[in-house]
Amino acid sequence: AYKYVSELWRKKQSDVMRFLQRVRCWEYRQQPSIVRLTRPTRPDKARRLGFKAKQ
């Protein structure tokens, strides 16, 4: 799954990525200027940097 996500990030012009960016951009505009996220936006990169999901 992480490989698929990292592949998506590499191909930023793909339809899926464009849709994701558009939806996220809209969501971010609806929120206040500073918001603490519960999970990383890029799970593949977060895992590479040492993030572990807590339950």
PDB file of N, CA, C and O in Angstrom:
ATOM      1  N   ALA A   1       0.817  -1.194   0.000  1.00  0.00           N
ATOM      2  CA  ALA A   1       0.000   0.000   0.000  1.00  0.00           C
ATOM      3  C   ALA A   1       0.863   1.261   0.000  1.00  0.00           C
ATOM      4  O   ALA A   1       0.539   2.233  -0.682  1.00  0.00           O
ATOM      5  N   TYR A   2       1.959   1.249   0.761  1.00  0.00           N
ATOM      6  CA  TYR A   2       2.827   2.426   0.809  1.00  0.00           C
ATOM      7  C   TYR A   2       3.487   2.670  -0.537  1.00  0.00           C
ATOM      8  O   TYR A   2       3.722   3.813  -0.930  1.00  0.00           O
ATOM      9  N   LYS A   3       3.782   1.585  -1.237  1.00  0.00           N
ATOM     10  CA  LYS A   3       4.393   1.722  -2.562  1.00  0.00           C
ATOM     11  C   LYS A   3       3.417   2.409  -3.518  1.00  0.00           C
ATOM     12  O   LYS A   3       3.815   3.255  -4.319  1.00  0.00           O
ATOM     13  N   TYR A   4       2.149   2.043  -3.432  1.00  0.00           N
ATOM     14  CA  TYR A   4       1.114   2.651  -4.274  1.00  0.00           C
ATOM     15  C   TYR A   4       0.993   4.148  -3.979  1.00  0.00           C
ATOM     16  O   TYR A   4       0.896   4.963  -4.896  1.00  0.00           O
ATOM     17  N   VAL A   5       0.999   4.496  -2.702  1.00  0.00           N
ATOM     18  CA  VAL A   5       0.868   5.900  -2.307  1.00  0.00           C
ATOM     19  C   VAL A   5       2.082   6.702  -2.772  1.00  0.00           C
ATOM     20  O   VAL A   5       1.940   7.819  -3.270  1.00  0.00           O
ATOM     21  N   SER A   6       3.273   6.130  -2.609  1.00  0.00           N
ATOM     22  CA  SER A   6       4.470   6.861  -3.038  1.00  0.00           C
ATOM     23  C   SER A   6       4.489   7.027  -4.555  1.00  0.00           C
ATOM     24  O   SER A   6       4.969   8.041  -5.062  1.00  0.00           O
ATOM     25  N   GLU A   7       3.969   6.039  -5.278  1.00  0.00           N
ATOM     26  CA  GLU A   7       3.868   6.135  -6.738  1.00  0.00           C
ATOM     27  C   GLU A   7       2.900   7.257  -7.131  1.00  0.00           C
ATOM     28  O   GLU A   7       3.150   7.992  -8.087  1.00  0.00           O
ATOM     29  N   LEU A   8       1.804   7.380  -6.396  1.00  0.00           N
ATOM     30  CA  LEU A   8       0.852   8.468  -6.650  1.00  0.00           C
ATOM     31  C   LEU A   8       1.511   9.829  -6.476  1.00  0.00           C
ATOM     32  O   LEU A   8       1.309  10.733  -7.287  1.00  0.00           O
ATOM     33  N   TRP A   9       2.304   9.970  -5.409  1.00  0.00           N
ATOM     34  CA  TRP A   9       2.951  11.255  -5.150  1.00  0.00           C
ATOM     35  C   TRP A   9       3.970  11.585  -6.223  1.00  0.00           C
ATOM     36  O   TRP A   9       4.210  12.755  -6.521  1.00  0.00           O
ATOM     37  N   ARG A  10       4.577  10.542  -6.811  1.00  0.00           N
ATOM     38  CA  ARG A  10       5.535  10.791  -7.888  1.00  0.00           C
ATOM     39  C   ARG A  10       4.843  11.306  -9.139  1.00  0.00           C
ATOM     40  O   ARG A  10       5.387  12.145  -9.857  1.00  0.00           O
ATOM     41  N   LYS A  11       3.629  10.795  -9.402  1.00  0.00           N
ATOM     42  CA  LYS A  11       2.874  11.216 -10.586  1.00  0.00           C
ATOM     43  C   LYS A  11       1.796  12.206 -10.160  1.00  0.00           C
ATOM     44  O   LYS A  11       0.626  11.847 -10.030  1.00  0.00           O
ATOM     45  N   LYS A  12       2.196  13.439  -9.946  1.00  0.00           N
ATOM     46  CA  LYS A  12       1.278  14.445  -9.406  1.00  0.00           C
ATOM     47  C   LYS A  12       0.165  14.833 -10.377  1.00  0.00           C
ATOM     48  O   LYS A  12      -0.866  15.355  -9.952  1.00  0.00           O
ATOM     49  N   GLN A  13       0.356  14.587 -11.664  1.00  0.00           N
ATOM     50  CA  GLN A  13      -0.643  14.982 -12.654  1.00  0.00           C
ATOM     51  C   GLN A  13      -1.712  13.912 -12.891  1.00  0.00           C
ATOM     52  O   GLN A  13      -2.600  14.110 -13.720  1.00  0.00           O
ATOM     53  N   SER A  14      -1.644  12.784 -12.181  1.00  0.00           N
ATOM     54  CA  SER A  14      -2.641  11.734 -12.381  1.00  0.00           C
ATOM     55  C   SER A  14      -4.008  12.204 -11.878  1.00  0.00           C
ATOM     56  O   SER A  14      -4.099  13.102 -11.041  1.00  0.00           O
ATOM     57  N   ASP A  15      -5.053  11.590 -12.395  1.00  0.00           N
ATOM     58  CA  ASP A  15      -6.418  11.989 -12.028  1.00  0.00           C
ATOM     59  C   ASP A  15      -6.688  11.803 -10.539  1.00  0.00           C
ATOM     60  O   ASP A  15      -7.322  12.646  -9.905  1.00  0.00           O
ATOM     61  N   VAL A  16      -6.201  10.691  -9.983  1.00  0.00           N
ATOM     62  CA  VAL A  16      -6.440  10.406  -8.563  1.00  0.00           C
ATOM     63  C   VAL A  16      -5.774  11.477  -7.697  1.00  0.00           C
ATOM     64  O   VAL A  16      -6.374  11.987  -6.751  1.00  0.00           O
ATOM     65  N   MET A  17      -4.537  11.804  -8.032  1.00  0.00           N
ATOM     66  CA  MET A  17      -3.800  12.789  -7.241  1.00  0.00           C
ATOM     67  C   MET A  17      -4.425  14.177  -7.354  1.00  0.00           C
ATOM     68  O   MET A  17      -4.517  14.902  -6.364  1.00  0.00           O
ATOM     69  N   ARG A  18      -4.847  14.539  -8.543  1.00  0.00           N
ATOM     70  CA  ARG A  18      -5.497  15.840  -8.723  1.00  0.00           C
ATOM     71  C   ARG A  18      -6.764  15.928  -7.887  1.00  0.00           C
ATOM     72  O   ARG A  18      -7.034  16.953  -7.260  1.00  0.00           O
ATOM     73  N   PHE A  19      -7.545  14.840  -7.882  1.00  0.00           N
ATOM     74  CA  PHE A  19      -8.778  14.806  -7.103  1.00  0.00           C
ATOM     75  C   PHE A  19      -8.463  14.941  -5.614  1.00  0.00           C
ATOM     76  O   PHE A  19      -9.091  15.731  -4.908  1.00  0.00           O
ATOM     77  N   LEU A  20      -7.476  14.155  -5.139  1.00  0.00           N
ATOM     78  CA  LEU A  20      -7.095  14.214  -3.726  1.00  0.00           C
ATOM     79  C   LEU A  20      -6.659  15.617  -3.326  1.00  0.00           C
ATOM     80  O   LEU A  20      -7.069  16.129  -2.285  1.00  0.00           O
ATOM     81  N   GLN A  21      -5.829  16.234  -4.154  1.00  0.00           N
ATOM     82  CA  GLN A  21      -5.347  17.577  -3.855  1.00  0.00           C
ATOM     83  C   GLN A  21      -6.489  18.588  -3.819  1.00  0.00           C
ATOM     84  O   GLN A  21      -6.524  19.471  -2.962  1.00  0.00           O
ATOM     85  N   ARG A  22      -7.428  18.446  -4.767  1.00  0.00           N
ATOM     86  CA  ARG A  22      -8.553  19.380  -4.810  1.00  0.00           C
ATOM     87  C   ARG A  22      -9.412  19.247  -3.556  1.00  0.00           C
ATOM     88  O   ARG A  22      -9.816  20.253  -2.972  1.00  0.00           O
ATOM     89  N   VAL A  23      -9.692  18.013  -3.139  1.00  0.00           N
ATOM     90  CA  VAL A  23     -10.522  17.776  -1.949  1.00  0.00           C
ATOM     91  C   VAL A  23      -9.807  18.279  -0.698  1.00  0.00           C
ATOM     92  O   VAL A  23     -10.415  18.940   0.145  1.00  0.00           O
ATOM     93  N   ARG A  24      -8.506  17.964  -0.575  1.00  0.00           N
ATOM     94  CA  ARG A  24      -7.753  18.404   0.599  1.00  0.00           C
ATOM     95  C   ARG A  24      -7.667  19.912   0.666  1.00  0.00           C
ATOM     96  O   ARG A  24      -7.796  20.507   1.736  1.00  0.00           O
ATOM     97  N   CYS A  25      -7.448  20.526  -0.482  1.00  0.00           N
ATOM     98  CA  CYS A  25      -7.346  21.985  -0.539  1.00  0.00           C
ATOM     99  C   CYS A  25      -8.649  22.612  -0.046  1.00  0.00           C
ATOM    100  O   CYS A  25      -8.626  23.573   0.723  1.00  0.00           O
ATOM    101  N   TRP A  26      -9.766  22.077  -0.481  1.00  0.00           N
ATOM    102  CA  TRP A  26     -11.067  22.590  -0.043  1.00  0.00           C
ATOM    103  C   TRP A  26     -11.225  22.401   1.464  1.00  0.00           C
ATOM    104  O   TRP A  26     -11.672  23.312   2.161  1.00  0.00           O
ATOM    105  N   GLU A  27     -10.856  21.206   1.977  1.00  0.00           N
ATOM    106  CA  GLU A  27     -10.983  20.937   3.411  1.00  0.00           C
ATOM    107  C   GLU A  27     -10.124  21.897   4.224  1.00  0.00           C
ATOM    108  O   GLU A  27     -10.566  22.418   5.248  1.00  0.00           O
ATOM    109  N   TYR A  28      -8.891  22.131   3.764  1.00  0.00           N
ATOM    110  CA  TYR A  28      -7.988  23.024   4.493  1.00  0.00           C
ATOM    111  C   TYR A  28      -8.531  24.445   4.538  1.00  0.00           C
ATOM    112  O   TYR A  28      -8.342  25.147   5.531  1.00  0.00           O
ATOM    113  N   ARG A  29      -9.197  24.872   3.486  1.00  0.00           N
ATOM    114  CA  ARG A  29      -9.752  26.224   3.461  1.00  0.00           C
ATOM    115  C   ARG A  29     -10.902  26.378   4.448  1.00  0.00           C
ATOM    116  O   ARG A  29     -11.151  27.479   4.938  1.00  0.00           O
ATOM    117  N   GLN A  30     -11.605  25.288   4.745  1.00  0.00           N
ATOM    118  CA  GLN A  30     -12.743  25.350   5.665  1.00  0.00           C
ATOM    119  C   GLN A  30     -12.298  25.399   7.128  1.00  0.00           C
ATOM    120  O   GLN A  30     -13.069  25.804   7.997  1.00  0.00           O
ATOM    121  N   GLN A  31     -11.062  24.988   7.402  1.00  0.00           N
ATOM    122  CA  GLN A  31     -10.572  24.908   8.774  1.00  0.00           C
ATOM    123  C   GLN A  31      -9.907  26.217   9.195  1.00  0.00           C
ATOM    124  O   GLN A  31      -9.596  27.064   8.358  1.00  0.00           O
ATOM    125  N   PRO A  32      -9.694  26.372  10.502  1.00  0.00           N
ATOM    126  CA  PRO A  32      -8.922  27.536  10.966  1.00  0.00           C
ATOM    127  C   PRO A  32      -7.482  27.473  10.441  1.00  0.00           C
ATOM    128  O   PRO A  32      -7.069  26.463   9.872  1.00  0.00           O
ATOM    129  N   SER A  33      -6.734  28.541  10.631  1.00  0.00           N
ATOM    130  CA  SER A  33      -5.405  28.625  10.019  1.00  0.00           C
ATOM    131  C   SER A  33      -4.418  27.601  10.583  1.00  0.00           C
ATOM    132  O   SER A  33      -3.558  27.116   9.848  1.00  0.00           O
ATOM    133  N   ILE A  34      -4.522  27.261  11.872  1.00  0.00           N
ATOM    134  CA  ILE A  34      -3.621  26.271  12.461  1.00  0.00           C
ATOM    135  C   ILE A  34      -4.450  25.124  13.017  1.00  0.00           C
ATOM    136  O   ILE A  34      -5.326  25.324  13.858  1.00  0.00           O
ATOM    137  N   VAL A  35      -4.159  23.914  12.532  1.00  0.00           N
ATOM    138  CA  VAL A  35      -4.910  22.726  12.946  1.00  0.00           C
ATOM    139  C   VAL A  35      -3.924  21.594  13.190  1.00  0.00           C
ATOM    140  O   VAL A  35      -3.007  21.382  12.396  1.00  0.00           O
ATOM    141  N   ARG A  36      -4.111  20.865  14.287  1.00  0.00           N
ATOM    142  CA  ARG A  36      -3.261  19.704  14.545  1.00  0.00           C
ATOM    143  C   ARG A  36      -3.882  18.498  13.859  1.00  0.00           C
ATOM    144  O   ARG A  36      -5.043  18.172  14.104  1.00  0.00           O
ATOM    145  N   LEU A  37      -3.116  17.836  13.003  1.00  0.00           N
ATOM    146  CA  LEU A  37      -3.612  16.675  12.274  1.00  0.00           C
ATOM    147  C   LEU A  37      -3.484  15.423  13.123  1.00  0.00           C
ATOM    148  O   LEU A  37      -2.533  15.278  13.891  1.00  0.00           O
ATOM    149  N   THR A  38      -4.454  14.512  12.981  1.00  0.00           N
ATOM    150  CA  THR A  38      -4.416  13.273  13.755  1.00  0.00           C
ATOM    151  C   THR A  38      -3.531  12.227  13.095  1.00  0.00           C
ATOM    152  O   THR A  38      -2.974  11.362  13.771  1.00  0.00           O
ATOM    153  N   ARG A  39      -3.401  12.305  11.785  1.00  0.00           N
ATOM    154  CA  ARG A  39      -2.547  11.354  11.062  1.00  0.00           C
ATOM    155  C   ARG A  39      -1.797  12.098   9.968  1.00  0.00           C
ATOM    156  O   ARG A  39      -2.239  13.158   9.525  1.00  0.00           O
ATOM    157  N   PRO A  40      -0.668  11.553   9.528  1.00  0.00           N
ATOM    158  CA  PRO A  40       0.116  12.253   8.506  1.00  0.00           C
ATOM    159  C   PRO A  40      -0.589  12.313   7.156  1.00  0.00           C
ATOM    160  O   PRO A  40      -1.370  11.428   6.806  1.00  0.00           O
ATOM    161  N   THR A  41      -0.302  13.363   6.414  1.00  0.00           N
ATOM    162  CA  THR A  41      -0.866  13.522   5.079  1.00  0.00           C
ATOM    163  C   THR A  41      -0.219  12.540   4.113  1.00  0.00           C
ATOM    164  O   THR A  41      -0.873  12.025   3.207  1.00  0.00           O
ATOM    165  N   ARG A  42       1.065  12.286   4.314  1.00  0.00           N
ATOM    166  CA  ARG A  42       1.802  11.342   3.458  1.00  0.00           C
ATOM    167  C   ARG A  42       2.290  10.171   4.306  1.00  0.00           C
ATOM    168  O   ARG A  42       3.402  10.216   4.832  1.00  0.00           O
ATOM    169  N   PRO A  43       1.475   9.119   4.447  1.00  0.00           N
ATOM    170  CA  PRO A  43       1.848   8.000   5.315  1.00  0.00           C
ATOM    171  C   PRO A  43       3.118   7.280   4.871  1.00  0.00           C
ATOM    172  O   PRO A  43       3.869   6.789   5.714  1.00  0.00           O
ATOM    173  N   ASP A  44       3.373   7.208   3.571  1.00  0.00           N
ATOM    174  CA  ASP A  44       4.573   6.516   3.096  1.00  0.00           C
ATOM    175  C   ASP A  44       5.844   7.232   3.558  1.00  0.00           C
ATOM    176  O   ASP A  44       6.791   6.593   4.017  1.00  0.00           O
ATOM    177  N   LYS A  45       5.858   8.541   3.434  1.00  0.00           N
ATOM    178  CA  LYS A  45       7.033   9.312   3.836  1.00  0.00           C
ATOM    179  C   LYS A  45       7.168   9.329   5.361  1.00  0.00           C
ATOM    180  O   LYS A  45       8.278   9.274   5.891  1.00  0.00           O
ATOM    181  N   ALA A  46       6.046   9.404   6.053  1.00  0.00           N
ATOM    182  CA  ALA A  46       6.068   9.405   7.516  1.00  0.00           C
ATOM    183  C   ALA A  46       6.651   8.096   8.042  1.00  0.00           C
ATOM    184  O   ALA A  46       7.424   8.103   9.000  1.00  0.00           O
ATOM    185  N   ARG A  47       6.286   6.977   7.425  1.00  0.00           N
ATOM    186  CA  ARG A  47       6.826   5.677   7.825  1.00  0.00           C
ATOM    187  C   ARG A  47       8.335   5.625   7.610  1.00  0.00           C
ATOM    188  O   ARG A  47       9.080   5.110   8.443  1.00  0.00           O
ATOM    189  N   ARG A  48       8.768   6.169   6.478  1.00  0.00           N
ATOM    190  CA  ARG A  48      10.201   6.184   6.180  1.00  0.00           C
ATOM    191  C   ARG A  48      10.968   7.008   7.209  1.00  0.00           C
ATOM    192  O   ARG A  48      12.124   6.710   7.514  1.00  0.00           O
ATOM    193  N   LEU A  49      10.322   8.045   7.743  1.00  0.00           N
ATOM    194  CA  LEU A  49      10.967   8.913   8.726  1.00  0.00           C
ATOM    195  C   LEU A  49      10.770   8.424  10.160  1.00  0.00           C
ATOM    196  O   LEU A  49      11.244   9.069  11.096  1.00  0.00           O
ATOM    197  N   GLY A  50      10.077   7.290  10.351  1.00  0.00           N
ATOM    198  CA  GLY A  50       9.981   6.692  11.679  1.00  0.00           C
ATOM    199  C   GLY A  50       8.631   6.772  12.349  1.00  0.00           C
ATOM    200  O   GLY A  50       8.525   6.409  13.521  1.00  0.00           O
ATOM    201  N   PHE A  51       7.592   7.226  11.673  1.00  0.00           N
ATOM    202  CA  PHE A  51       6.258   7.313  12.273  1.00  0.00           C
ATOM    203  C   PHE A  51       5.666   5.920  12.438  1.00  0.00           C
ATOM    204  O   PHE A  51       5.742   5.094  11.528  1.00  0.00           O
ATOM    205  N   LYS A  52       5.077   5.664  13.602  1.00  0.00           N
ATOM    206  CA  LYS A  52       4.363   4.401  13.816  1.00  0.00           C
ATOM    207  C   LYS A  52       2.946   4.732  14.252  1.00  0.00           C
ATOM    208  O   LYS A  52       2.736   5.573  15.126  1.00  0.00           O
ATOM    209  N   ALA A  53       1.976   4.067  13.637  1.00  0.00           N
ATOM    210  CA  ALA A  53       0.573   4.335  13.959  1.00  0.00           C
ATOM    211  C   ALA A  53       0.244   3.791  15.349  1.00  0.00           C
ATOM    212  O   ALA A  53       0.580   2.654  15.680  1.00  0.00           O
ATOM    213  N   LYS A  54      -0.415   4.618  16.150  1.00  0.00           N
ATOM    214  CA  LYS A  54      -0.848   4.189  17.480  1.00  0.00           C
ATOM    215  C   LYS A  54      -2.339   3.918  17.458  1.00  0.00           C
ATOM    216  O   LYS A  54      -3.091   4.574  16.737  1.00  0.00           O
ATOM    217  N   GLN A  55      -2.757   2.950  18.251  1.00  0.00           N
ATOM    218  CA  GLN A  55      -4.189   2.628  18.282  1.00  0.00           C
ATOM    219  C   GLN A  55      -4.791   2.938  19.621  1.00  0.00           C
ATOM    220  O   GLN A  55      -5.987   2.728  19.823  1.00  0.00           O
TER     221      GLN A  55
END
